């Protein structure tokens, strides 16, 4: 219930503040496990992706946020998974794999952090997303966010075609190949019109 209330309030705020275009949201399965892997250009990205879909999302949030007085108490109700940045966090990986095994929708930013440089250029992807996908066998839906968070130019969120992780790996590909495939799909979406 807290998730739905927060989503409603954020949706009202976003509609007033930003011009938003959503493309391909029907490519996200309506049930079952799925990973959304997106580029990361702003702190506004996670709520934007959450607003674009009917499904609830689970997502990583830096562990420091869970220590804040008010928001730290609310974050677990928003399906946030605490992660210690800058090191391998086995607990966060295990929690995310379990979330997918419970047929949830998991949002990941495989670049590892927000892009503070050229947002039209994808940063190198880390292999955490392909590790989680390979362990859970959840399909991956590539997602890109383009444009600017304002009312004039606006921001566009594009959902790509799902990658069948299980099929991809069973055909002899490795996790590194899966990371490269994801990167290729994200770049194709990023540079498409």
C-alpha positions as MATLAB code, in Angstrom:
seq = 'XXXXXXXXXXXXXXXXXXXXXXXXXXXXXXXXXXXXXXXXXXXXXXXXXXXXXXXXXXXXXXXXXXXXXXXXXXXXXXXXXXXXXXXXXXXXXXXXXXXXXXXXXXXXXXXXXXXXXXXXXXXXXXXXXXXXXXXXXXXXXXXXXXXXXXXXXXXXXXXXXXXXXXXXXXXXXXXXXXXXXXXXXXXXXXXXX';
ca = [
       0.000    0.000    0.000;
       2.832    2.418    0.805;
       4.341    1.625   -2.626;
       1.058    2.551   -4.393;
       0.614    5.769   -2.393;
       4.202    6.820   -3.118;
       3.747    5.976   -6.804;
       0.580    8.099   -7.019;
       2.225   11.117   -5.344;
       5.381   10.867   -7.464;
       3.315   10.458  -10.629;
       1.434   13.704   -9.857;
       4.725   15.523   -9.243;
       6.372   14.165  -12.417;
       3.367   15.059  -14.602;
       3.436   18.630  -13.330;
       7.199   19.034  -13.613;
       8.281   17.041  -16.698;
       7.181   16.239  -20.219;
       7.376   12.423  -20.367;
       7.079   10.058  -23.340;
       6.919    6.289  -22.787;
       7.621    3.822  -25.612;
       7.370    0.034  -25.561;
       6.082   -0.544  -22.013;
       4.090   -3.478  -23.431;
       7.425   -5.291  -23.970;
       7.715   -5.821  -20.209;
       6.041   -9.106  -19.202;
       3.015   -8.452  -16.990;
       3.923  -11.322  -14.668;
       6.822  -13.598  -13.818;
      10.447  -12.671  -13.175;
      11.982   -9.903  -15.262;
      15.046   -7.678  -15.000;
      14.913   -4.124  -16.284;
      18.436   -2.936  -17.147;
      18.646    0.796  -17.802;
      21.156    3.525  -18.427;
      21.333    5.986  -15.535;
      21.346    9.728  -16.212;
      19.574   11.237  -13.192;
      18.322   10.603   -9.666;
      14.849   10.902  -11.234;
      15.374    7.652  -13.232;
      14.167    4.970  -10.779;
      10.764    6.601  -10.094;
      10.315    7.354  -13.815;
      10.740    3.690  -14.740;
       8.429    2.703  -11.884;
       5.732    5.113  -13.091;
       5.894    3.766  -16.638;
       4.751    0.286  -15.587;
       1.762   -1.245  -13.821;
       4.030   -3.731  -11.990;
       5.781   -2.961   -8.733;
       9.563   -2.778   -9.001;
      12.305   -3.914   -6.694;
      15.476   -1.850   -7.010;
      18.902   -1.312   -5.478;
      19.478    1.704   -3.257;
      22.696    2.669   -1.541;
      22.762    1.340    2.007;
      23.366    4.824    3.485;
      19.794    5.783    2.562;
      18.421    3.090    4.872;
      20.127    4.842    7.802;
      18.252    8.139    7.294;
      15.581    8.875    9.937;
      12.364    8.893    7.836;
      13.220    7.591    4.386;
      15.225    4.733    5.860;
      12.059    3.379    7.462;
      10.007    3.766    4.254;
      12.512    2.292    1.778;
      11.845   -1.396    2.602;
       8.117   -0.804    1.891;
       9.119    0.533   -1.536;
      10.824   -2.798   -2.374;
      14.290   -1.239   -2.130;
      17.259   -3.571   -1.708;
      20.184   -2.076    0.257;
      23.538   -2.344   -1.496;
      26.989   -1.331   -0.323;
      28.560    0.525   -3.214;
      32.183    0.170   -4.215;
      32.481   -3.477   -3.227;
      30.916   -6.837   -3.995;
      27.772   -7.053   -1.854;
      26.843  -10.746   -1.694;
      23.762  -10.118    0.455;
      22.334   -7.678   -2.118;
      23.030  -10.133   -4.947;
      21.324  -12.962   -3.050;
      18.309  -10.768   -2.219;
      17.946   -9.700   -5.857;
      18.153  -13.291   -7.146;
      15.525  -14.329   -4.573;
      13.279  -11.433   -5.663;
      13.378  -12.739   -9.227;
      12.717  -16.290   -8.066;
       9.597  -14.843   -6.395;
       8.488  -13.602   -9.863;
       9.207   -9.958   -9.130;
      10.374   -7.200  -11.472;
      13.893   -5.980  -10.647;
      15.366   -2.680  -11.842;
      19.139   -2.528  -12.264;
      21.475    0.157  -13.588;
      24.329   -1.968  -15.005;
      26.606    1.043  -15.442;
      26.920    0.871  -11.657;
      26.300    4.549  -10.973;
      24.794    7.672  -12.473;
      26.452    8.952  -15.640;
      27.872   12.372  -14.782;
      29.590   12.789  -18.162;
      28.137   12.549  -21.656;
      24.667   11.096  -21.029;
      24.335   10.301  -24.741;
      27.179    7.802  -24.313;
      26.716    4.560  -22.390;
      29.358    3.882  -19.729;
      31.031    0.472  -19.512;
      28.643   -2.079  -18.036;
      29.531   -4.029  -14.932;
      28.787   -7.741  -14.881;
      26.449   -7.773  -11.870;
      23.322   -7.689  -14.052;
      24.416  -10.649  -16.174;
      25.405  -12.540  -12.998;
      21.947  -12.026  -11.471;
      20.227  -12.883  -14.756;
      22.251  -16.070  -15.199;
      21.535  -17.245  -11.639;
      17.807  -16.495  -11.849;
      17.335  -17.167  -15.595;
      15.054  -14.131  -15.682;
      14.583  -12.373  -19.024;
      16.274   -8.977  -19.380;
      14.416   -5.980  -20.795;
      16.847   -3.231  -21.869;
      15.624    0.281  -21.025;
      17.007    3.661  -22.056;
      16.212    7.139  -20.844;
      16.826    9.921  -23.358;
      16.307   13.668  -23.349;
      16.126   16.054  -20.442;
      14.028   16.204  -17.315;
      12.121   19.401  -18.095;
       8.834   20.567  -19.614;
      10.327   21.987  -22.808;
      12.410   19.188  -24.388;
      11.180   16.401  -22.166;
      12.407   12.943  -21.338;
      11.669    9.710  -23.221;
      11.852    6.223  -21.746;
      12.162    3.346  -24.224;
      11.691   -0.328  -23.337;
      13.445   -2.724  -25.721;
      12.727   -6.320  -26.696;
      13.397   -8.841  -23.913;
      16.547  -10.966  -24.008;
      15.735  -14.598  -23.189;
      18.559  -15.228  -20.702;
      17.994  -18.965  -20.388;
      17.982  -19.516  -24.167;
      20.977  -17.216  -24.682;
      23.126  -19.046  -22.138;
      21.988  -22.522  -23.212;
      23.214  -21.792  -26.749;
      26.811  -21.720  -25.460;
      27.160  -18.038  -24.568;
      28.846  -16.866  -21.367;
      27.936  -14.174  -18.830;
      30.450  -11.879  -20.538;
      28.597  -12.489  -23.819;
      25.338  -11.609  -22.061;
      26.857   -8.334  -20.817;
      28.010   -7.535  -24.375;
      24.550   -8.387  -25.766;
      22.891   -6.115  -23.202;
      25.341   -3.307  -23.996;
      24.661   -3.702  -27.718;
      20.887   -3.600  -27.173;
      21.121   -0.527  -24.920;
      23.301    1.295  -27.459;
      20.852    0.429  -30.272;
      17.992    1.908  -28.241;
      20.055    4.919  -27.225;
      20.896    5.848  -30.798;
      17.568    4.949  -32.409;
      15.135    7.705  -33.284;
];
